């Protein structure tokens, strides 16, 4: 009988963890480190065996002589952990200066910082530290290597616009082209003009080095001035670092496949039947596809009994409960084959040893924002050729491998896009605009972007911020509201809700709600426990809706003495609640710093609802009069929307509601829904709504 990993059963060694942004990382514990597995004598020897080590002198020379160095290196080449250490060894952290290394994902920051501290033999948080949103593990005047997210470095610019304490800033994983990465690159280019001594390293797995070099190239006149002063050359340098690649044989589908999940399962079973030993990595789009593939593999094995020699199937996606993410990625036992079924996180952010075969569905889940309808959709979309090459490369890490692409060669060559669309061109720009405004960049449309966002998205963002009272008639930050909102590292609507709660006297409750909204989900869900989970949710359900329900859960958790047993009994995610506590404390500190009054309204939920409306009045909806399936229409735009099944108001269908966010699957669903009195909309946002003669609200 084949072995399939199931939550709650014994797992292999090592662990996989996720972050709220959907990232997954493979972390080695010290006793499961790759040095132990490969028999390396020491960490130092292991460092020397990394492909990047033979480029040490070249990297340091280029950083010394060029203002910007672009380093292209495959995942696993060692660039992320080694280059910051080379810079420190070469003296770039002397005289009170710091070296920064940014990552797009929070857990990547933590994992890399831990690894570098271990390699340097220092305690994490001292010489080597990290900062992520709501967590600072650094020590002033002691930390010299600082790992942080792009977003945190952007926030540091609010206090120090020229980032004067840094001598070198390394922007890692730049190929992911997150919004924060693109804003950061645009701002760093501006800073370099004022601080020619600042060195930048742009590091990536698949970046188009030429276009990045063009972006950082200064005008000729400027270059001549710089060279006259014997400063660094402003012409960017490009260095390509080899990975540990072996040859990968590419196999294409002869005909387009009808069902890529079924095709992925069939291909995996074919590999297991016909190919020699070696683990399989299957790329699918998300939890639903992965769960379906695991189920299909289980069913086929049980039906045929042909593969009883043993497949160990491991799902890999961010929605797994935290306890179930500590999967074991040590070598499969002799005679067994490991099959990892993963989202696109395994393309670059995580390195899995032992993979010899890759099955590429050709799809991934991507966010697409429509500024006209103001809806952000999570869409299954075709990947780019750059992603396809990354996926194939996973098969060539330990020995020559094979990649099975579930699409035709003709499609790959003639129809697949060369590169993905940068996040900034398919996202809501509201948070981005307020960050730039807070940094004193008023001409946002004239900002130098690596890739320009759409004009429609920018206009929609300015409209939203103006309606919230964050921008004035001249599109400048209002005082104090605009500046206060910019200080709170959350979505501006949530920040406005917190500021309103200070005036209404319910800030303790609203800060709790904001902390819950900042984690992915406080509920445990999964296959086979839906009924029990729903019943547990009803124990906390409030007639007002999800926001007040969160307060009931938080109160119960607090009264239990923050007990993990209480969480387990009530199908509440214990790790998520610990995170809520941390975020809540941070938000209280920020609120005090910006002059907000911390006060509880005890049990007056009218005040809580009014504060939520103050931030989210634009997200108001009413139930259609003759709707039999719970259809609502948004007041702004008349979009057809429905309450999400995860909401405590699902099937209750109150007449007027406000939602926190919309998700789109087969329908447009409202998540985190609160009942409202429509007259409150007129009180809170008279500039946004008016009453028609027929007593109907108008946007």
Secondary structure, 3 states (H helix, E strand, C coil): CCEECCCCCCCCCCEEEECCCCCEEEECCHHHCHHHHHCCCCHHHHHHHCHHHHHHHHHHHHHHHECEEEEEECCCCCHHHHHHHHHHHCCCCCCCCEEEEEECCHHHHHHHHHHHHHHHCCCECCCEEEEECCEEECCCCCCCEEEEEHHHHHHHHHHCCCCCCEEEEEECCHHHCCHHHHHHHHHHHHHHHHCCCCEEEEEECCCCHHHHHHHHCCCHHHHHHHHHCCCCECCCEEEEECCCCCCEEEEECCCCCCCHHHHHHHHHHHHHHHCCCCEEEEECCCHHHHHHHHHHHHHHHHHHCCCCCCEEEEEECCCCCHHHHCCCCCCCCCCCEEEEEECHHHHCCCCCCCEEEEEECCEEEEEEEECCCCEEEEEEEECCHHHHHHHHHHHHCCCCEEEEECCCHHHHHHCCCCCCCCHHHCCCCHHHHHHHHHCCCCCHHHCCCCCCCCHHHHHHHHHHHHHCCCECCCCCECCCHHHHHHHCCCCHHHHHHHHHHHHHCCHHHHHHHHHHHCCCCCECCCCCCHHHHHHHHHHHCCCCEHHHHHHHHHHHHHHCCCCHHHHHHCCECHHHHHHHHHHHHHHHHHHHHCCCCCCCCCCCHHHHHHHHHHHHHHHEEEECCCCCCCCEEECCCCCEEEECCCCCCCCCCCCEEEEEEEEECCCEEEEEEEECCHHHHHHHCCCCCEECCCCCEEC
